Amino acid sequence: MNDAAQTPDFSAGEVGLVRFEDFHSNNPLVFDSGASIPQFTLRYETYGRLNKTRDNAILVCHALSGDHHCAGVHTFEDRKPGWWNNIIGPGKPIDTNRFFVVCSNCIGGCQGSTGPSSVDPLTGQAYHMNFPEITIRDMVRAQGALIFEHLGIEKLACVVGGSMGGMQALQWGIDFPDKVERVLALATTARQNAQAIAFNEVGRTAIMQDPDWNEGDYERSHGPAVGLSVARMMAHITYLSDAGLQRKFGKNRFEVAKYLHYQGRSFVNRFDANTYIYFTRALDRFDLYGQGGGELSQAFEPMQARSLIVGFTSDWLFPPEQNREIAYALLKAGKNATYAEIEMDYGHDSFLVSAPELYELVRAFLK
Amino acid sequence: MNDAAQTPDFSAGEVGLVRFEDFHSNNPLVFDSGASIPQFTLRYETYGRLNKTRDNAILVCHALSGDHHCAGVHTFEDRKPGWWNNIIGPGKPIDTNRFFVVCSNCIGGCQGSTGPSSVDPLTGQAYHMNFPEITIRDMVRAQGALIFEHLGIEKLACVVGGSMGGMQALQWGIDFPDKVERVLALATTARQNAQAIAFNEVGRTAIMQDPDWNEGDYERSHGPAVGLSVARMMAHITYLSDAGLQRKFGKNRFEVAKYLHYQGRSFVNRFDANTYIYFTRALDRFDLYGQGGGELSQAFEPMQARSLIVGFTSDWLFPPEQNREIAYALLKAGKNATYAEIEMDYGHDSFLVSAPELYELVRAFLK
């Protein structure tokens, strides 16, 4: 997801070695579609300590290709720390000395949480494309069970995320108004526009036309690798910016091809094609305008949280305007909201990159 | 290529029924790579009449997915006229009452000109991927044979084109300085940047990983349809703009999926996957900076033609800046050049759409 080099640093200031845990819910999960699954698992990680009053928890929500591993390393040999390691840790903007940070792999995911590649206990077979349709709201509902039932947290100090994670953060503020103190949404949108839907449709088409997709019925080790890598290569371009690519490759502009192939290959090794289909459909369906009966500010009516919305100048997937309109609608609804726009040339992925300006904003917002 | 509806109009003002012709050259064509083919064909169309002094010819150069059929219809039942019918015709901005308009399918093409799907007379087999590598300069060289040797034109009144056609127009001005009176280049670039190369690489990957591609060795009727349609769907998004898609689909944003699938299917029916690979590689290799030894204005040194460069505000594939820098370099080289920027929301495809402002510019430039 992130092309900025992140080398692990085991000095003070790092969460260091971490391990995931699994929350097994024996209660069914009912989806927006009306379908349900009888039980489910969410894989998650936590960093820092939950205080006695249980009011210092921050939920981090991941983006399309992310997972629960957002900080620290799994072994000392790990060359790559979690995807948001630059911002999460002791003394960092999301300070694990102060906060108890939770991040779960979304429902429908492929990194330990129940999703299309999991076995349906009712049939003994993998769900594949029989897994219920997922919405952003469904992701939030499943996370709610983890936070409230399993971790016993009554109110989150903050829900934070970028891109698909930002959608979840906003939805958290709407769906659990009295359980969320702050919402921090970055590089996101209130509704997928036609261009974003178009790119996702091409990605899904590449996957679903790969003969190895087989209507979604494949072994994880023999999935539609060609289709998934093409989908990823294309999507990866939309996460960057022309200026960023110029900076990265300069005169060696043909190197971008190798770089994309590498991105495609490594994605296939860690991601499931059916989850890609389910998650992109959830993105495409996300529509806070619809939730507000056509009026975005209406969707935010219930929200009580303070919010900070952050757009990035070079993001052309969810451009600044789309972030700005979220903040405007929040203000129109009478909410305590702030909008910040950060000038960075990393495109959509800017939110994942070390940036002093972003760090200061996050620190101030969490004070 | 163009999503703007173009319905044929058989009233005065249309070139009406047209037919293609084939120019067969028995001279070899030597490519920039040093490779050659012993003979070649260019399919072309002409509209209007060549005057006695043979100085009223305009060469129209087509873009990646275009061909020689740029105006008129082939039968009265034809529902779709040539790709630039809106601007070419009697009394239209490219006025066939005044000008003799020539447009040829580029060398390497798949619509009648010699290309990868043509038979190599030396082997009796289709060239497939044994066709020589193509550059924009090679396209221009082959067109030169058509214009000078076959049509007996000594000097072109104008060479005009958008996108890949704009690259050819610029190259014409450089390679045949005393044979070109005017160069009109729209929505183009002096060098493909990393983002454009990246999109092309994903398209080629989709094609080349399709098992039906078979290293390029396939029957035209059994080509890599899946890969080619995915490539086209993705590329088509880059020809439009977010604002244009909003306008087109509005609240029915999910319709964009159907629209793209239609684009993918219809492209597969008319285009050859190997030509797509060769043409996109020619695009990626195009580099007037390189031709000028790193200095764009140096590349334009030989040029004698007057030029008009036109950028479109919503074009994010070859954005206004990239068109502007062509005009600046021309001016720096002491050439008679003008830059115009037109505000339209059709994205890269804006140059194909009816637009009064563009029409006025073209009329004035050709006066």
HADDOCK unambig.tbl for C-alpha pairs under 7 A between the chains (distance, minus, plus):
assign (segid A and resid 193 and name CA) (segid B and resid 253 and name CA) 6.79 0.50 0.50
assign (segid A and resid 194 and name CA) (segid B and resid 242 and name CA) 6.99 0.50 0.50
assign (segid A and resid 194 and name CA) (segid B and resid 245 and name CA) 6.08 0.50 0.50
assign (segid A and resid 194 and name CA) (segid B and resid 246 and name CA) 6.43 0.50 0.50
assign (segid A and resid 194 and name CA) (segid B and resid 253 and name CA) 4.96 0.50 0.50
assign (segid A and resid 194 and name CA) (segid B and resid 254 and name CA) 6.91 0.50 0.50
assign (segid A and resid 194 and name CA) (segid B and resid 256 and name CA) 6.34 0.50 0.50
assign (segid A and resid 195 and name CA) (segid B and resid 242 and name CA) 5.47 0.50 0.50
assign (segid A and resid 195 and name CA) (segid B and resid 245 and name CA) 6.74 0.50 0.50
assign (segid A and resid 198 and name CA) (segid B and resid 256 and name CA) 6.11 0.50 0.50
assign (segid A and resid 198 and name CA) (segid B and resid 257 and name CA) 5.97 0.50 0.50
assign (segid A and resid 199 and name CA) (segid B and resid 234 and name CA) 6.82 0.50 0.50
assign (segid A and resid 201 and name CA) (segid B and resid 257 and name CA) 6.09 0.50 0.50
assign (segid A and resid 202 and name CA) (segid B and resid 230 and name CA) 6.36 0.50 0.50
assign (segid A and resid 202 and name CA) (segid B and resid 233 and name CA) 6.38 0.50 0.50
assign (segid A and resid 202 and name CA) (segid B and resid 234 and name CA) 6.16 0.50 0.50
assign (segid A and resid 206 and name CA) (segid B and resid 230 and name CA) 6.23 0.50 0.50
assign (segid A and resid 209 and name CA) (segid B and resid 226 and name CA) 6.71 0.50 0.50
assign (segid A and resid 226 and name CA) (segid B and resid 209 and name CA) 6.73 0.50 0.50
assign (segid A and resid 230 and name CA) (segid B and resid 202 and name CA) 6.35 0.50 0.50
assign (segid A and resid 230 and name CA) (segid B and resid 206 and name CA) 6.22 0.50 0.50
assign (segid A and resid 233 and name CA) (segid B and resid 202 and name CA) 6.39 0.50 0.50
assign (segid A and resid 234 and name CA) (segid B and resid 199 and name CA) 6.82 0.50 0.50
assign (segid A and resid 234 and name CA) (segid B and resid 202 and name CA) 6.15 0.50 0.50
assign (segid A and resid 242 and name CA) (segid B and resid 194 and name CA) 6.98 0.50 0.50
assign (segid A and resid 242 and name CA) (segid B and resid 195 and name CA) 5.47 0.50 0.50
assign (segid A and resid 245 and name CA) (segid B and resid 194 and name CA) 6.07 0.50 0.50
assign (segid A and resid 245 and name CA) (segid B and resid 195 and name CA) 6.74 0.50 0.50
assign (segid A and resid 246 and name CA) (segid B and resid 194 and name CA) 6.41 0.50 0.50
assign (segid A and resid 253 and name CA) (segid B and resid 193 and name CA) 6.79 0.50 0.50
assign (segid A and resid 253 and name CA) (segid B and resid 194 and name CA) 4.96 0.50 0.50
assign (segid A and resid 254 and name CA) (segid B and resid 194 and name CA) 6.91 0.50 0.50
assign (segid A and resid 256 and name CA) (segid B and resid 194 and name CA) 6.33 0.50 0.50
assign (segid A and resid 256 and name CA) (segid B and resid 198 and name CA) 6.12 0.50 0.50
assign (segid A and resid 257 and name CA) (segid B and resid 198 and name CA) 5.98 0.50 0.50
assign (segid A and resid 257 and name CA) (segid B and resid 201 and name CA) 6.10 0.50 0.50
